[in-house]
Amino acid sequence: MAYWQGLVTGAAVTIAAVTLIAAAKPQKFGTIDVERINVREPDGTLRLVIASKGRFPGAFYKGDEIARPDRAFAAGMLFMNDEGTENGGLIWAGKKDGDKVNGGASLTFDRYENDQTLQLLQTDNGSRDSAALIISDRGAESMFTKADGKAAIRPDASKGAGRLFVGKSRDKASVVMLQDASGKPRLMLKVAPDGGAAIDFLDDKGKVVKTIGPEG
């Protein structure tokens, strides 16, 4: 009896070892059709989500998901930091309803526990489109909170302020706009579609107080 038990035990160990080796060996696939992929660390910390529009997640704070119905329009990727908190993402969408186009894409990188400080943005409504690099200020305070074990976005979280816009505006001008700490434009370099170029200085009300053109 002991002999047979030894055989059974030995077989079980062999099967377990083979299973572990198979699990550790990278798998190769020609094509995978999925609606969502979660990439996790060995300890289970979520680091990346790749998802279709219908399965795109909300925001994450230390591993807890916060509902974001406003994100239901796009597919994309969501990045999380070492603690499982949202740290940026890439989204894209595009469709035509009748004669109206609604499309675009956005790649963002966030400050720790806050919103994006760097964004690459493209939008298109059919008649007009824009593309830009946008740099923004964000506070050091967290935009998240946790009460009664439930994570949420603080309603009083700072909205931050845009500081730099470099891109093509919807009127097809090339623009470099610098803003102050409150987000108000104070200096603008602009080249119009017809080649007209100017540097505008603006006051805190947005009024142009001085313009420098090609003639000086």
Stockholm file with secondary structure:
# STOCKHOLM 1.0

chainA/1-216         MAYWQGLVTGAAVTIAAVTLIAAAKPQKFGTIDVERINVREPDGTLRLVIASKGRFPGAFYKGDEIARPDRAFAAGMLFMNDEGTENGGLIWAGKKDGDKVNGGASLTFDRYENDQTLQLLQTDNGSRDSAALIISDRGAESMFTKADGKAAIRPDASKGAGRLFVGKSRDKASVVMLQDASGKPRLMLKVAPDGGAAIDFLDDKGKVVKTIGPEG
#=GR chainA/1-216 SS CHHHHHHHHHHHHHHHHHHHHHHHSCCCCSCCCCSEEEEECTTCCEEEEEECGGGCCCEEETTEEECCGGGTTCEEEEEECTTSCEEEEEEEEEEEETTEEEEEEEEEEECTTSCEEEEEEEEECSSCEEEEEEEEECCSSCSEEEETTEEEECTTCCCCEEEEEEEECTTSCEEEEEECTTSCEEEEEEECTTSCEEEEEECTTSCEEEEECTTC
#=GC SS_cons         CHHHHHHHHHHHHHHHHHHHHHHHSCCCCSCCCCSEEEEECTTCCEEEEEECGGGCCCEEETTEEECCGGGTTCEEEEEECTTSCEEEEEEEEEEEETTEEEEEEEEEEECTTSCEEEEEEEEECSSCEEEEEEEEECCSSCSEEEETTEEEECTTCCCCEEEEEEEECTTSCEEEEEECTTSCEEEEEEECTTSCEEEEEECTTSCEEEEECTTC
//
